[in-house]
Amino acid sequence: MSAPLSHYATRVKRLLTDLDYRFEPPAPHDANYWDLLHQWTLYTLWPTSSCSEKRLAEMEHAAGHMGKRAYPYASTELQLLFAKITALAILIDDSMEDEATCAELAQFSHKLFLGEPQENRMLALYHATLKEMSCVYEGNDVLRDMAVVPWITFIDGCLMEKQMFISQHEAPKATYLDGLPPNFPRYMRIKSGASESYIAMIFKATKDQNVPVSKYIKAVPDAVFICDVINDILSFYKEELAGETCTFIHLRTRSLSSDGKIGSGVAGEWTVDDTFQLLCQEVLEATRRVNGVLRLEECERKMRGEIVSEASDGIDELDVEIAKQWRAWRDGFINWHLECRRYKLDFLMGQDSGVGENKSGGV
């Protein structure tokens, strides 16, 4: 086991404790939701792909639980919508190894901007799903763009990552990664993460929920960062096992090393382990800032009846709704990673692990 993995479980558990992560058991099985998703997966998604039945089932499992776990207050319509786009994103990411599909992916934005049809069936379905998303958010221009646009740049980000992977293997490794600019890893992560879209849904639990985004917009950049970095931290284990080195954690390590940052290496060099610890600290600080903007603690106290309406200092019903949806997303997004077979984190959920206990305190 590599040095970063040897302390992985301990550091993740410490981070979850510091984040005040609260495990909530999954909601009772929603037969209507899972039946609708299964029918879509089987009769709409599968015909656009060449993946096996087993692979299709894995996508349905991962995408379906994303919709349910991260957005428990959302309507079935919106949960299904984000399950669909998540399944398509997984399918597109997995399709990057096929050169013919990559050539069609490279033309996706061009055809979109020119109003031309997508000849690839998978991309045609992807485009149709983005249209569906735009209709759901049509009453709020800012939220609509936050929800839809990242999925256009997602494809560009996947193509950029592929080109980086090719370049890394064609050029001498040291030459290729020398002098990696400090902001480049984050730029690549934003391109390929579509995290702003997942954050947009926190502010839109139902089609009728109308949130004045200007009231909460200051929380969005940090929330997007949290979405990306929680995913990076909780996907690190499977990526290390697979030997992946073009991940955000590895790229940022190269960047900080190139910048001369002193780390814990034998000769004082900056290491992957240093980056992992730095990201844990940064995501904790970002979470505190979002909690502050959304007044999470005050809203939760009000929900518990500890603040009466007259003393709530401007906290209204919508503030409480958004705080609930933010808390549910925070904990649910972590739950999804811990429970999803894709991330291989079963060992974090074992008995006496300290993870997976209900610490909701009745809120």
CORUR-V203602 format. One record per pair of residues at least 24 apart in sequence whose C-alpha atoms are under 10 Angstrom apart, sorted by the first residue. I is the first residue (numbers start at 1). J is the second residue. D is the distance in whole Angstrom. If there is no record, write none. Layout:
I | J | D
I | J | D
This chain:
1 | 240 | 10
1 | 241 | 9
2 | 240 | 8
2 | 241 | 9
3 | 272 | 9
3 | 273 | 8
4 | 236 | 9
4 | 237 | 9
4 | 240 | 9
4 | 271 | 9
4 | 272 | 7
4 | 273 | 5
4 | 274 | 9
4 | 275 | 10
4 | 276 | 8
4 | 277 | 10
5 | 236 | 9
5 | 237 | 7
5 | 240 | 8
5 | 241 | 9
5 | 273 | 9
7 | 273 | 9
8 | 233 | 9
8 | 234 | 10
8 | 236 | 9
8 | 237 | 8
8 | 273 | 9
8 | 276 | 9
8 | 348 | 10
9 | 237 | 9
9 | 345 | 9
9 | 347 | 8
9 | 348 | 7
9 | 353 | 9
10 | 348 | 9
10 | 353 | 10
11 | 233 | 10
11 | 276 | 9
11 | 277 | 8
11 | 280 | 8
12 | 233 | 8
12 | 234 | 8
12 | 276 | 10
12 | 277 | 10
12 | 280 | 8
12 | 348 | 9
12 | 355 | 10
13 | 348 | 8
13 | 353 | 8
13 | 354 | 7
13 | 355 | 7
14 | 280 | 9
14 | 354 | 10
14 | 355 | 10
15 | 230 | 10
15 | 233 | 10
15 | 277 | 9
15 | 280 | 6
15 | 281 | 8
15 | 283 | 9
15 | 284 | 8
16 | 280 | 10
16 | 284 | 9
16 | 331 | 9
16 | 334 | 9
16 | 354 | 10
16 | 355 | 8
17 | 354 | 9
17 | 355 | 9
18 | 280 | 10
18 | 281 | 10
18 | 284 | 7
19 | 280 | 10
19 | 283 | 9
19 | 284 | 6
19 | 285 | 9
19 | 287 | 7
19 | 288 | 8
19 | 330 | 9
19 | 331 | 9
20 | 284 | 10
20 | 330 | 10
20 | 331 | 9
20 | 359 | 9
20 | 360 | 10
21 | 327 | 9
21 | 330 | 8
21 | 331 | 6
21 | 332 | 9
21 | 334 | 8
21 | 335 | 9
21 | 355 | 9
21 | 356 | 9
21 | 357 | 10
21 | 358 | 9
21 | 359 | 8
21 | 360 | 9
22 | 327 | 9
22 | 328 | 9
22 | 330 | 9
22 | 331 | 6
22 | 332 | 9
22 | 334 | 9
22 | 335 | 9
22 | 355 | 9
22 | 356 | 8
22 | 357 | 7
22 | 358 | 6
22 | 359 | 5
22 | 360 | 5
22 | 361 | 9
23 | 328 | 10
23 | 331 | 7
23 | 332 | 8
23 | 334 | 9
23 | 335 | 7
23 | 355 | 8
23 | 356 | 5
23 | 357 | 6
23 | 358 | 5
23 | 359 | 6
23 | 360 | 7
24 | 69 | 9
24 | 328 | 9
24 | 331 | 8
24 | 332 | 8
24 | 335 | 8
24 | 356 | 8
24 | 357 | 8
24 | 358 | 6
24 | 359 | 8
24 | 360 | 7
25 | 69 | 9
25 | 332 | 10
25 | 335 | 9
25 | 356 | 8
25 | 357 | 9
25 | 358 | 8
26 | 65 | 9
26 | 68 | 8
26 | 69 | 7
26 | 72 | 9
26 | 332 | 9
26 | 335 | 9
26 | 336 | 10
27 | 68 | 8
27 | 69 | 8
27 | 72 | 8
29 | 68 | 10
30 | 68 | 9
30 | 76 | 9
32 | 76 | 9
33 | 64 | 9
33 | 67 | 10
33 | 68 | 9
33 | 76 | 6
33 | 77 | 9
33 | 79 | 8
33 | 80 | 7
34 | 60 | 9
34 | 61 | 10
34 | 64 | 7
34 | 65 | 10
34 | 68 | 10
34 | 76 | 10
34 | 80 | 9
36 | 76 | 10
36 | 80 | 8
37 | 61 | 10
37 | 63 | 9
37 | 64 | 7
37 | 79 | 10
37 | 80 | 7
37 | 81 | 9
37 | 83 | 8
37 | 84 | 8
38 | 64 | 9
40 | 80 | 10
40 | 84 | 8
41 | 84 | 8
41 | 87 | 9
41 | 88 | 10
44 | 121 | 10
44 | 122 | 9
44 | 125 | 8
45 | 84 | 9
45 | 87 | 9
45 | 88 | 8
45 | 91 | 9
45 | 121 | 9
45 | 122 | 7
45 | 125 | 8
45 | 126 | 10
46 | 91 | 10
46 | 122 | 9
47 | 121 | 8
47 | 122 | 8
48 | 91 | 10
48 | 120 | 8
48 | 121 | 5
48 | 122 | 5
48 | 123 | 8
48 | 124 | 9
48 | 125 | 8
49 | 88 | 10
49 | 91 | 8
49 | 92 | 10
49 | 95 | 9
49 | 120 | 10
49 | 121 | 8
49 | 122 | 7
50 | 91 | 10
50 | 95 | 9
51 | 91 | 9
51 | 94 | 9
51 | 95 | 9
55 | 91 | 10
56 | 87 | 9
56 | 91 | 9
58 | 87 | 9
58 | 340 | 9
58 | 341 | 8
58 | 342 | 8
59 | 83 | 10
59 | 84 | 10
59 | 86 | 9
59 | 87 | 6
59 | 88 | 9
59 | 89 | 10
59 | 90 | 7
59 | 91 | 8
59 | 342 | 9
60 | 84 | 9
60 | 86 | 9
60 | 87 | 7
60 | 88 | 10
60 | 90 | 10
61 | 87 | 9
61 | 340 | 8
61 | 341 | 8
61 | 342 | 9
62 | 86 | 8
62 | 87 | 8
62 | 90 | 9
62 | 336 | 8
62 | 337 | 9
62 | 339 | 9
62 | 340 | 6
62 | 341 | 8
62 | 342 | 7
62 | 343 | 10
63 | 87 | 5
63 | 88 | 9
63 | 89 | 9
63 | 90 | 8
63 | 336 | 10
63 | 340 | 9
65 | 332 | 10
65 | 333 | 10
65 | 335 | 10
65 | 336 | 7
65 | 337 | 10
65 | 339 | 9
65 | 340 | 8
66 | 332 | 8
66 | 333 | 7
66 | 335 | 9
66 | 336 | 6
66 | 337 | 9
66 | 340 | 9
67 | 332 | 10
67 | 333 | 10
67 | 336 | 9
68 | 332 | 8
68 | 333 | 10
68 | 336 | 9
69 | 328 | 8
69 | 329 | 8
69 | 330 | 10
69 | 331 | 9
69 | 332 | 5
69 | 333 | 7
69 | 334 | 9
69 | 335 | 7
69 | 336 | 6
69 | 337 | 10
69 | 339 | 10
70 | 198 | 9
70 | 201 | 10
70 | 202 | 9
70 | 325 | 9
70 | 326 | 9
70 | 327 | 10
70 | 328 | 7
70 | 329 | 5
70 | 330 | 7
70 | 331 | 7
70 | 332 | 4
70 | 333 | 5
70 | 334 | 8
70 | 335 | 8
70 | 336 | 7
71 | 198 | 10
71 | 201 | 8
71 | 202 | 7
71 | 204 | 10
71 | 205 | 7
71 | 325 | 7
71 | 326 | 9
71 | 328 | 7
71 | 329 | 6
71 | 330 | 10
71 | 331 | 10
71 | 332 | 7
71 | 333 | 9
72 | 205 | 9
72 | 325 | 8
72 | 328 | 7
72 | 329 | 8
72 | 332 | 8
73 | 202 | 9
73 | 204 | 10
73 | 205 | 6
73 | 206 | 8
73 | 321 | 9
73 | 324 | 9
73 | 325 | 7
73 | 328 | 8
73 | 329 | 9
74 | 201 | 8
74 | 202 | 9
74 | 203 | 10
74 | 204 | 8
74 | 205 | 4
74 | 206 | 6
74 | 207 | 9
74 | 209 | 10
74 | 325 | 9
75 | 204 | 9
75 | 205 | 6
75 | 206 | 5
75 | 207 | 8
76 | 205 | 10
76 | 206 | 9
77 | 136 | 9
77 | 205 | 10
77 | 206 | 8
77 | 207 | 8
78 | 133 | 9
78 | 136 | 8
78 | 201 | 8
78 | 204 | 9
78 | 205 | 7
78 | 206 | 7
78 | 207 | 8
79 | 201 | 9
79 | 205 | 9
79 | 206 | 9
81 | 129 | 8
81 | 130 | 9
81 | 132 | 8
81 | 133 | 7
81 | 136 | 9
82 | 129 | 9
82 | 133 | 9
82 | 197 | 9
82 | 198 | 8
82 | 201 | 9
84 | 125 | 10
84 | 126 | 9
84 | 129 | 8
85 | 125 | 10
85 | 126 | 7
85 | 127 | 10
85 | 129 | 7
85 | 130 | 8
85 | 133 | 9
85 | 151 | 9
86 | 194 | 10
86 | 198 | 10
87 | 126 | 10
88 | 122 | 8
88 | 123 | 9
88 | 125 | 8
88 | 126 | 7
88 | 129 | 9
89 | 126 | 9
89 | 151 | 8
89 | 154 | 8
89 | 155 | 9
89 | 158 | 10
89 | 193 | 10
89 | 194 | 9
91 | 122 | 9
92 | 122 | 8
92 | 123 | 9
92 | 126 | 9
92 | 154 | 10
92 | 155 | 8
92 | 158 | 8
93 | 154 | 9
93 | 155 | 8
93 | 158 | 7
93 | 159 | 9
93 | 162 | 10
93 | 192 | 10
94 | 158 | 10
95 | 158 | 10
96 | 155 | 10
96 | 158 | 7
96 | 159 | 8
96 | 161 | 10
96 | 162 | 7
97 | 162 | 8
102 | 155 | 10
102 | 158 | 9
102 | 159 | 7
102 | 162 | 9
103 | 159 | 10
105 | 155 | 7
105 | 156 | 8
105 | 158 | 9
105 | 159 | 8
106 | 155 | 8
106 | 156 | 7
106 | 158 | 10
106 | 159 | 7
107 | 155 | 10
107 | 156 | 10
108 | 152 | 8
108 | 155 | 8
108 | 156 | 9
109 | 152 | 7
109 | 153 | 8
109 | 155 | 8
109 | 156 | 8
112 | 152 | 9
126 | 151 | 9
126 | 152 | 10
127 | 151 | 10
127 | 152 | 9
135 | 207 | 10
136 | 204 | 9
136 | 206 | 9
136 | 207 | 6
136 | 208 | 9
137 | 200 | 10
137 | 201 | 10
137 | 204 | 8
137 | 206 | 10
137 | 207 | 7
137 | 208 | 10
137 | 210 | 9
138 | 207 | 9
139 | 207 | 9
139 | 208 | 9
139 | 209 | 10
139 | 210 | 8
139 | 211 | 10
140 | 204 | 10
140 | 210 | 8
140 | 211 | 8
140 | 212 | 8
140 | 213 | 9
141 | 213 | 10
142 | 200 | 9
142 | 212 | 9
142 | 213 | 7
142 | 214 | 9
142 | 217 | 10
143 | 196 | 10
143 | 197 | 9
143 | 199 | 10
143 | 200 | 6
143 | 201 | 8
143 | 203 | 8
143 | 204 | 8
143 | 210 | 10
143 | 211 | 9
143 | 212 | 9
143 | 213 | 7
144 | 197 | 9
144 | 200 | 8
144 | 201 | 10
145 | 196 | 9
145 | 197 | 8
145 | 200 | 9
146 | 194 | 9
146 | 195 | 9
146 | 196 | 6
146 | 197 | 5
146 | 198 | 9
146 | 199 | 8
146 | 200 | 6
146 | 201 | 9
146 | 220 | 10
147 | 194 | 9
147 | 195 | 9
147 | 196 | 7
147 | 197 | 4
147 | 198 | 7
147 | 199 | 8
147 | 200 | 6
147 | 201 | 7
147 | 204 | 10
148 | 194 | 9
148 | 196 | 9
148 | 197 | 7
148 | 198 | 10
148 | 200 | 9
149 | 194 | 8
149 | 196 | 9
149 | 197 | 8
150 | 190 | 9
150 | 191 | 8
150 | 192 | 8
150 | 193 | 8
150 | 194 | 5
150 | 195 | 7
150 | 196 | 7
150 | 197 | 6
150 | 198 | 9
151 | 191 | 9
151 | 192 | 9
151 | 193 | 9
151 | 194 | 6
151 | 195 | 9
151 | 196 | 9
151 | 197 | 8
152 | 191 | 9
152 | 192 | 10
152 | 194 | 9
153 | 190 | 9
153 | 191 | 6
153 | 192 | 7
153 | 193 | 9
153 | 194 | 8
154 | 189 | 10
154 | 190 | 8
154 | 191 | 6
154 | 192 | 5
154 | 193 | 6
154 | 194 | 6
154 | 195 | 10
155 | 191 | 8
155 | 192 | 7
155 | 193 | 10
155 | 194 | 10
156 | 188 | 10
156 | 191 | 7
156 | 192 | 7
157 | 187 | 9
157 | 188 | 7
157 | 189 | 8
157 | 190 | 8
157 | 191 | 5
157 | 192 | 4
157 | 193 | 8
157 | 194 | 9
158 | 188 | 9
158 | 189 | 10
158 | 191 | 8
158 | 192 | 6
158 | 193 | 9
159 | 191 | 10
159 | 192 | 9
160 | 188 | 8
160 | 191 | 9
160 | 192 | 9
161 | 188 | 8
161 | 189 | 10
161 | 191 | 9
161 | 192 | 8
161 | 246 | 8
161 | 247 | 9
162 | 246 | 10
164 | 246 | 8
165 | 244 | 10
165 | 245 | 9
165 | 246 | 7
168 | 245 | 10
168 | 246 | 9
177 | 251 | 8
177 | 254 | 7
177 | 255 | 8
177 | 258 | 9
178 | 254 | 8
178 | 255 | 8
178 | 257 | 9
178 | 258 | 6
178 | 259 | 10
179 | 254 | 8
179 | 255 | 7
179 | 256 | 9
179 | 257 | 9
179 | 258 | 5
179 | 259 | 7
180 | 251 | 8
180 | 252 | 8
180 | 253 | 10
180 | 254 | 7
180 | 255 | 5
180 | 256 | 8
180 | 257 | 9
180 | 258 | 6
180 | 259 | 8
181 | 251 | 10
181 | 252 | 9
181 | 254 | 9
181 | 255 | 6
181 | 256 | 9
181 | 258 | 8
181 | 259 | 8
182 | 251 | 10
182 | 252 | 7
182 | 253 | 10
182 | 254 | 9
182 | 255 | 5
182 | 256 | 7
182 | 257 | 10
182 | 258 | 9
182 | 259 | 7
183 | 252 | 9
183 | 255 | 8
184 | 248 | 10
184 | 251 | 8
184 | 252 | 8
184 | 255 | 8
185 | 246 | 10
185 | 247 | 9
185 | 248 | 6
185 | 249 | 8
185 | 250 | 9
185 | 251 | 6
185 | 252 | 6
185 | 253 | 9
185 | 254 | 9
185 | 255 | 8
186 | 225 | 9
186 | 228 | 9
186 | 248 | 7
186 | 249 | 10
186 | 251 | 9
186 | 252 | 8
187 | 248 | 10
188 | 247 | 9
188 | 248 | 8
188 | 251 | 9
189 | 225 | 9
189 | 228 | 7
189 | 229 | 9
189 | 232 | 10
189 | 247 | 9
189 | 248 | 6
189 | 249 | 10
189 | 251 | 10
190 | 224 | 9
190 | 225 | 9
190 | 228 | 8
192 | 228 | 10
193 | 224 | 9
193 | 227 | 9
193 | 228 | 7
193 | 231 | 9
194 | 224 | 9
194 | 227 | 10
194 | 228 | 9
195 | 223 | 9
195 | 224 | 6
195 | 225 | 8
195 | 226 | 9
195 | 227 | 6
195 | 228 | 6
195 | 231 | 10
196 | 220 | 8
196 | 221 | 8
196 | 223 | 8
196 | 224 | 5
196 | 225 | 9
196 | 227 | 8
196 | 228 | 9
197 | 224 | 9
198 | 223 | 10
198 | 224 | 8
198 | 227 | 8
198 | 329 | 9
198 | 333 | 10
199 | 223 | 7
199 | 224 | 6
199 | 225 | 10
199 | 226 | 10
199 | 227 | 8
199 | 326 | 9
199 | 329 | 9
200 | 224 | 9
201 | 325 | 9
201 | 326 | 10
201 | 329 | 9
202 | 321 | 10
202 | 322 | 7
202 | 323 | 9
202 | 324 | 9
202 | 325 | 6
202 | 326 | 6
202 | 327 | 9
202 | 328 | 9
202 | 329 | 7
202 | 330 | 10
203 | 321 | 9
203 | 322 | 6
203 | 323 | 10
203 | 325 | 8
203 | 326 | 8
204 | 322 | 9
204 | 325 | 9
205 | 321 | 9
205 | 322 | 9
205 | 325 | 8
209 | 318 | 9
209 | 321 | 10
210 | 318 | 9
211 | 318 | 8
211 | 319 | 10
211 | 322 | 9
212 | 318 | 10
215 | 293 | 9
215 | 294 | 9
215 | 319 | 9
216 | 290 | 9
216 | 293 | 7
216 | 294 | 7
216 | 319 | 9
216 | 322 | 9
217 | 293 | 9
217 | 294 | 10
218 | 289 | 9
218 | 290 | 8
218 | 293 | 7
218 | 294 | 9
219 | 286 | 9
219 | 287 | 9
219 | 289 | 7
219 | 290 | 5
219 | 291 | 8
219 | 292 | 9
219 | 293 | 6
219 | 294 | 7
220 | 290 | 8
220 | 293 | 10
221 | 286 | 9
221 | 290 | 9
222 | 282 | 10
222 | 283 | 8
222 | 285 | 9
222 | 286 | 5
222 | 287 | 7
222 | 288 | 9
222 | 289 | 7
222 | 290 | 7
223 | 283 | 9
223 | 286 | 7
223 | 287 | 7
223 | 289 | 9
223 | 290 | 7
223 | 291 | 10
223 | 326 | 9
223 | 330 | 9
224 | 286 | 10
225 | 282 | 9
225 | 283 | 7
225 | 286 | 8
225 | 287 | 9
226 | 279 | 10
226 | 280 | 10
226 | 282 | 9
226 | 283 | 6
226 | 284 | 8
226 | 285 | 10
226 | 286 | 7
226 | 287 | 7
226 | 290 | 9
226 | 330 | 9
227 | 283 | 9
227 | 329 | 10
227 | 330 | 9
227 | 333 | 8
227 | 334 | 10
228 | 283 | 9
229 | 276 | 10
229 | 279 | 7
229 | 280 | 8
229 | 282 | 9
229 | 283 | 7
230 | 279 | 9
230 | 280 | 8
230 | 283 | 7
230 | 284 | 10
230 | 330 | 9
230 | 333 | 8
230 | 334 | 7
230 | 337 | 9
231 | 333 | 9
231 | 334 | 8
231 | 337 | 8
231 | 343 | 10
232 | 276 | 9
232 | 279 | 9
233 | 276 | 7
233 | 277 | 10
233 | 279 | 8
233 | 280 | 8
233 | 283 | 10
233 | 337 | 10
234 | 334 | 8
234 | 337 | 6
234 | 338 | 8
234 | 343 | 7
234 | 344 | 9
234 | 345 | 8
235 | 337 | 8
235 | 338 | 10
235 | 342 | 9
235 | 343 | 6
235 | 344 | 9
235 | 345 | 9
236 | 276 | 9
236 | 343 | 9
237 | 343 | 7
237 | 344 | 8
237 | 345 | 8
238 | 342 | 8
238 | 343 | 6
238 | 344 | 6
238 | 345 | 8
239 | 343 | 9
241 | 344 | 10
248 | 275 | 10
249 | 273 | 9
249 | 274 | 10
249 | 275 | 6
249 | 276 | 7
249 | 279 | 8
250 | 275 | 8
250 | 276 | 9
251 | 275 | 10
252 | 276 | 10
252 | 279 | 10
287 | 330 | 9
290 | 323 | 10
290 | 326 | 9
291 | 323 | 8
291 | 326 | 9
291 | 327 | 9
293 | 323 | 10
294 | 319 | 7
294 | 320 | 9
294 | 322 | 8
294 | 323 | 6
294 | 324 | 10
294 | 326 | 8
295 | 319 | 8
295 | 320 | 9
295 | 322 | 10
295 | 323 | 7
296 | 320 | 8
296 | 322 | 9
296 | 323 | 5
296 | 324 | 8
296 | 326 | 8
296 | 327 | 8
297 | 323 | 9
298 | 323 | 9
299 | 323 | 6
299 | 324 | 8
300 | 324 | 8
300 | 327 | 9
300 | 362 | 10
300 | 363 | 7
301 | 363 | 9
302 | 363 | 10
303 | 362 | 9
303 | 363 | 7
304 | 361 | 9
304 | 362 | 8
304 | 363 | 7
324 | 363 | 9
327 | 363 | 10
